[in-house]
């Protein structure tokens, strides 16, 4: 299986939406339509610090995506890159798509001079954590939220 990783195109929303729905379902979540609409528009607004990268198969179908957000931090002068979402379609798993998406995030972060790339996942996401342990370090932090 060959594929490319690229920035999502405005006209690619119809292909992205089923993956987004699958991601939300994986985390037993629902979002109002206007949140999805706003998120998609932010990916394509150069003034926004957000970006969507997609993995595209030879036939043009999308295999997965990652959403990243660049932001400042108090621990560095350069920006940080937060990998907020990562999802691979079930029929494309175990083919290197997730790793390629993460590597594309690293490349994007390097191009923009980000001093850190980081992300969160649920502790029960054992399959993804196997990959994450290969491409990054788990520092032991616990996430709290209001």
C-alpha positions in Angstrom: 0.0 0.0 0.0 1.4 3.4 -1.0 0.1 6.7 0.2 1.1 10.3 0.6 0.7 12.6 3.5 -0.3 16.2 2.6 -2.2 19.2 3.9 -6.0 18.8 3.7 -7.6 20.7 0.9 -10.7 22.8 1.3 -12.6 20.7 -1.2 -11.7 17.5 0.7 -14.2 17.9 3.5 -16.6 15.2 2.3 -13.7 12.7 2.4 -12.5 13.9 5.9 -15.9 13.9 7.6 -16.4 10.1 7.8 -12.9 9.8 9.4 -13.8 12.6 11.8 -17.0 10.8 12.7 -15.1 7.6 13.3 -12.6 9.4 15.6 -15.5 11.0 17.6 -17.1 7.6 17.8 -13.9 6.0 19.1 -13.9 8.4 22.0 -17.7 8.1 22.5 -18.1 11.8 21.7 -20.5 14.0 19.8 -20.0 17.6 18.7 -22.5 20.1 17.5 -22.4 20.7 13.8 -21.2 24.3 14.2 -18.0 23.0 16.0 -17.1 20.8 13.1 -17.9 23.5 10.7 -15.7 26.0 12.6 -12.9 23.5 13.0 -12.8 22.7 9.3 -12.8 26.4 8.4 -9.9 27.0 10.8 -7.7 24.4 9.1 -7.9 26.6 5.9 -7.5 30.0 7.4 -3.8 31.1 7.3 -4.4 33.3 10.4 -5.3 30.3 12.5 -2.6 28.2 14.3 -4.3 25.0 13.3 -3.6 22.6 10.5 -5.0 19.3 9.2 -2.7 16.7 7.5 -4.2 13.7 5.8 -2.9 10.4 4.5 -4.2 9.8 0.9 -4.2 6.4 -0.8 -3.3 6.0 -4.5 -6.9 6.1 -5.5 -7.5 9.4 -3.7 -9.3 8.0 -0.7 -8.3 9.3 2.7 -6.8 6.8 5.1 -6.3 9.0 8.2 -5.7 12.5 9.5 -4.0 14.4 12.2 -4.9 17.9 13.5 -2.2 20.1 15.0 -2.2 23.4 16.9 0.8 25.6 17.3 1.0 27.7 20.4 3.3 29.6 22.7 4.4 28.2 26.0 6.1 29.4 29.2 8.9 26.9 29.1 10.5 27.9 25.7 10.9 30.9 23.4 9.8 28.9 20.3 6.3 27.6 19.8 5.0 24.2 20.8 3.1 21.9 18.5 0.1 20.0 20.0 -1.0 17.0 18.0 -4.6 17.2 19.1 -6.2 14.4 17.0 -4.9 11.4 15.1 -7.1 8.8 13.4 -6.6 6.1 10.9 -9.5 4.3 9.1 -9.9 0.8 10.4 -9.1 -0.7 7.0 -5.8 1.2 6.8 -4.4 0.3 10.2 -1.1 -1.6 10.7 0.2 -0.2 7.4 2.4 2.6 8.7 -0.2 5.4 8.2 -0.2 6.6 11.9 3.6 6.6 12.0 3.7 8.5 8.7 1.3 11.1 10.0 3.3 11.6 13.2 6.5 11.9 11.2 4.7 14.5 9.0 3.8 16.4 12.2 7.4 16.3 13.3 8.5 17.7 9.9 5.9 20.4 10.0 6.9 21.4 13.6 10.6 21.4 12.5 9.8 23.7 9.6 8.0 26.1 11.9 10.7 26.0 14.5 8.6 24.4 17.2 10.6 23.4 20.3 8.2 20.6 21.3 5.6 18.2 19.8 3.3 16.6 22.3 0.0 14.8 22.5 -2.4 13.0 24.8 -4.1 9.7 24.5 -6.4 7.7 26.8 -4.6 5.2 29.0 -6.7 2.4 27.6 -5.6 3.1 24.0 -3.0 0.3 24.1 -2.7 -0.2 20.4 -1.8 3.4 19.7 0.4 3.6 22.8 2.6 0.8 21.3 3.4 3.1 18.4 3.7 6.2 20.6 6.2 4.5 22.8 8.4 4.0 19.7 8.2 7.6 18.3 8.1 9.7 21.5 8.7 9.6 25.3 6.0 9.2 27.9 6.9 11.6 30.7 4.4 10.3 33.2 2.1 13.4 33.4 -1.5 13.0 34.4 -4.1 15.2 32.5 -6.7 17.0 34.5 -9.7 18.9 33.1 -12.5 21.1 34.3 
